[in-house]
Amino acid sequence: MNESLAPRQHFPLLDEVTYLNAASMGLVPLPVQEQAAAFDRELLLRGTTWFDEEQETFALERPRENAAKLLNVSPDAIAIATSMTEALCQVAWWLRPGRGTNIVSIDLEFPSVVYPWYRVAAETGAEVRLVQVRNDPASLSLEKLAALVDDNTAVICVSHVQFATGFRFALDDLVALAQAHDALLVVDATQSAGMVPIDLNASGVDVLLAGGYKWLGAAFGAAVCYLGPSILERIDPPFVGWRSTIDPYALDVTSMPLAPSARRLEFSTMSYGAGVVLGAAIAYILDFGVKRILAHDMVLATRLMAGLDALGATILTPRDDASRAGIVTARFPGRDGEAVAARLNAAGVIVSPRFGSTRFSTHHFNRAADVDRALATLEQVLAASPVATGASPA
Ligand SMILES: Cc1ncc(COP(=O)(O)O)c(C=O)c1O
């Protein structure tokens, strides 16, 4: 574990700082950047003399095919959205759970996992139920989620890996819970795709969404949206446009034959360069294999946890291997974890402040020396006098 899994020279920033922040923004590997830069250069220089229907199709077909490989499903089940939030809004407004039904999530979720349901529920009278763990983030469990689910639950919508604590649900457990109550399961895999193996073939997951710019190492502007068979057959997207149709280049407003695949969720001209980055970034991840990435990242996360324990930290991330991934979140008795994060950032150890805690994340470009440097710096920060909480980078 003295070595990183991905070559360090693909990530020049690592010569300057200790980057333990893939949960906030991953780093885009140089070979991926080069493909994106080549695409953007031609696009910006040559207009339609270069960018034709073939290029436009390629920009989204490659990420679609690679996302399908990553998740072990057919490319027809994958839409390339501009963000996980946009894709979830499409799904939520189509589903529109009605009065008398409920949507179950968690009060410590990333806001975009819950907000679309609030908005829909305000229109329809559905109830949004949240597992209450904000006052005790380490207490999240499948049982607490299950306690809120009943036969009126229309949707369970949670992150596979929680952004604040790194808690990882087993997808099979979530599927079993949803199916036992005839509810749909919508999963945000933004904090797990590219880090935790996900096999959706015959999985029972109804919808899975993932932003590209964290563990997948892509850029802003493109996200993966998987639609399971039962959804794919039925979904009638609330947002449509020229690209939602079987043949976008037909440009015929007298009829609107929606694409028979998940592509019908794609409705407009988008930042195609973001699609190119996503396609190349997923190919980069697939070259290592997600199983190997998980094994690598877990060793580093475990080393980090042991060091945090030795420094007297309170760890909010589960200890059990199956219930965590590459995020380790800690608090420090008598200290504000967000101020600690700010101090670490100032010292070149790049981490995130979250809910009074410090969130570290380990990925394929990290090695044991990064963890050791972070712990040594942390020891110095904790030995120094506390600072008042100030603004700190997210
Ligand atoms: C769990 C989770 N979902 C989604 C996002 C981001 O969503 P979007 O890219 O749509 O802004 C984040 C970002 O931190 C996240 O942690």
PDBQT file of the ligand as one rigid body, heavy atoms in Angstrom, charges set to zero:
ROOT
HETATM    1  C1  LIG A 401     -24.843  12.151  -2.335  1.00  0.00    +0.000 C 
HETATM    2  C2  LIG A 401     -24.696  13.284  -3.292  1.00  0.00    +0.000 A 
HETATM    3  N1  LIG A 401     -25.558  13.407  -4.299  1.00  0.00    +0.000 NA
HETATM    4  C3  LIG A 401     -25.462  14.418  -5.199  1.00  0.00    +0.000 A 
HETATM    5  C4  LIG A 401     -24.472  15.375  -5.095  1.00  0.00    +0.000 A 
HETATM    6  C5  LIG A 401     -24.385  16.484  -6.084  1.00  0.00    +0.000 C 
HETATM    7  O1  LIG A 401     -25.510  16.594  -6.902  1.00  0.00    +0.000 OA
HETATM    8  P1  LIG A 401     -25.447  17.481  -8.218  1.00  0.00    +0.000 P 
HETATM    9  O2  LIG A 401     -24.223  17.076  -8.968  1.00  0.00    +0.000 OA
HETATM   10  O3  LIG A 401     -26.701  17.215  -8.922  1.00  0.00    +0.000 OA
HETATM   11  O4  LIG A 401     -25.340  18.927  -7.801  1.00  0.00    +0.000 OA
HETATM   12  C6  LIG A 401     -23.568  15.299  -4.031  1.00  0.00    +0.000 A 
HETATM   13  C7  LIG A 401     -22.510  16.318  -3.874  1.00  0.00    +0.000 C 
HETATM   14  O5  LIG A 401     -21.874  16.464  -2.870  1.00  0.00    +0.000 OA
HETATM   15  C8  LIG A 401     -23.681  14.223  -3.130  1.00  0.00    +0.000 A 
HETATM   16  O6  LIG A 401     -22.822  14.090  -2.103  1.00  0.00    +0.000 OA
ENDROOT
TORSDOF 0
